Amino acid sequence: MRTIKKKKLSIIIPSYNEKNNLSSLLEKTNKILYRYRNIEIIIVDNGSTDGSKDYLNQKKKIFTKLKIVRVKKNIGYGYGIKYGLKHASGAIISWSHADLQFDINDVVKFFNKNMNKIIKEKIIVKGLRKNRAFIDVFFTLGMSVIVNFFFNTKINDINGQPKMFSYFFVNKLLKFAPNDFSIDLFLLLLASKNDFKINEFPLKVKKRVNDKAKGGGTLIGKIKLTISTFIYICLLKLNSNKKLWKL
C-alpha cells in the first residue's frame, strides 16, 4: 500500500485509437493542470495502432505537465486503466474515457464537491449517463438487473463515467480487476461489498465526433460486451470469496 501521496487527485484516461480526439483532449487537460496544482492527469496510449504513439511523443515536449505513458500492445480497456494506476500518486483516483463524450472538467467538479467525503467517508462517486438512445439505456438497465440479482446489490449504470474513489482501492484493482470493460463492474462490486455508498451525478453524454466507438458503441459491440460481462459475472460468482472482496 502506498503511503506517500504527491497529489490529491489522479485522473487516468486510457486512449485506444483516438488520434483524432487527442488534440482537443490534450488542450482540455493541459488547461486543468495549469489551473489546479493538486491534480495530475495520466494519458495512457493503450496500444494504439492509428499513429497515436508518434503524435503523443511529439506533444510530450509541449504538454510537459501531462503524464503520457504507453502500453505496447492493446490487451483491453481495464489493462490500460491498471497501467495508469501504476503511475498514479493521488490520494483520490479517477478514470474516464478519451472519446470526449464526457467533459473532463466534470471530473474536476466531482472532485471539488466530494474530495473531503471520499477521503473521510465510505463513498465512491460515479457519473450517471443521461440523454442516451433507448437501445443504450435498455442494455445498461438489463445488465444492472443481472448484476443486482447475482450479487444482491443496488448498482446502476455500471459503465457510467467518470469513476472516483479513494486510493485504498488501488492494490485490490491491480491484483484482481479484469483487463476489459468489466473493470468498472469490479470496482462497483468491491465498493458495494465493503459497504461504500455509491454517489451518482447525472451527466449528459455528448455525441462522438471522431474515430470509432469501442466496447458497446454499436449493436454488435453491445451484444459482445453484454456476453463478455455476463461470462465475467458468472466466473466472479463462482470464484467469489471474502478474501477477494476484502479491502
Summary of the structure (lengths in Angstrom):
residues: 247
radius of gyration: 17.1
end to end distance: 10.9
largest distance: 49.8
contacts: 796
relative contact order: 0.16
helix: 46%
strand: 19%
